[in-house]
Amino acid sequence: MSKVGKILGVEPSFVIAGGEIAVACEGFRAEFGANHLVFVGAAECRATAASATRVLARVPDDAEEGLTRIHFE
């Protein structure tokens, strides 16, 4: 499995710009000093904490509104 792992779920289901999301995952390789990226649509979020099973990230002000895709890079 790649370093980005597989997303299993996201909480909360609804979030506002500046809010934080928790991404449940498996196989994510959290490495000290790595730039773990989470995207909400095309907006890049910076991970604030990461483990093999969970990534916390702050949603940026320019994140898309409405239903959107979340993915790792």
C-alpha positions as CSV (number, residue, x, y, z in Angstrom):
1,M,0.0,0.0,0.0
2,S,1.3,3.5,-0.7
3,K,2.2,6.1,1.9
4,V,-1.1,7.8,1.5
5,G,-3.2,4.8,2.5
6,K,-6.9,4.2,2.1
7,I,-9.6,6.5,3.4
8,L,-12.2,4.7,5.5
9,G,-14.3,7.7,6.6
10,V,-14.4,11.4,7.5
11,E,-15.8,13.2,10.5
12,P,-17.6,15.5,10.8
13,S,-19.8,15.1,7.7
14,F,-20.2,18.8,7.4
15,V,-17.4,21.3,8.1
16,I,-16.8,25.0,7.6
17,A,-13.7,26.8,6.3
18,G,-11.1,26.9,9.1
19,G,-12.6,23.8,10.7
20,E,-10.9,20.5,11.3
21,I,-11.6,17.2,9.8
22,A,-10.6,13.7,11.1
23,V,-9.9,11.2,8.3
24,A,-10.1,7.6,9.4
25,C,-7.7,5.5,7.3
26,E,-5.6,2.4,7.0
27,G,-2.0,2.0,5.9
28,F,-1.1,5.7,6.1
29,R,2.6,6.0,6.9
30,A,3.0,9.0,9.2
31,E,6.7,10.0,9.1
32,F,8.3,12.8,11.2
33,G,8.8,15.9,9.1
34,A,6.8,14.7,6.1
35,N,4.4,17.0,4.4
36,H,1.2,15.1,4.6
37,L,-1.4,16.6,2.4
38,V,-5.2,16.2,2.5
39,F,-7.3,17.8,-0.2
40,V,-10.9,18.9,0.2
41,G,-11.8,19.2,-3.5
42,A,-8.9,21.2,-5.0
43,A,-8.1,23.0,-1.8
44,E,-4.9,21.8,0.0
45,C,-5.2,21.2,3.8
46,R,-2.2,20.8,6.0
47,A,-2.3,17.8,8.3
48,T,-2.0,18.9,12.0
49,A,-1.6,15.3,13.3
50,A,-1.2,11.9,11.7
51,S,-1.0,8.2,12.6
52,A,-1.4,5.0,10.6
53,T,-5.2,5.1,11.3
54,R,-6.1,8.8,11.6
55,V,-5.2,12.1,10.0
56,L,-6.4,15.5,11.4
57,A,-6.3,18.4,9.0
58,R,-7.4,22.1,9.0
59,V,-9.8,23.0,6.1
60,P,-8.5,26.1,4.3
61,D,-10.6,29.3,3.7
62,D,-10.7,28.6,-0.1
63,A,-12.3,25.1,0.2
64,E,-15.2,24.3,-2.1
65,E,-18.7,24.5,-0.7
66,G,-21.1,21.6,-0.9
67,L,-20.5,18.0,-1.6
68,T,-16.8,17.5,-2.4
69,R,-14.1,14.8,-2.7
70,I,-11.5,14.3,0.0
71,H,-8.2,12.6,-0.9
72,F,-4.5,12.2,0.3
73,E,-1.3,13.0,-1.5
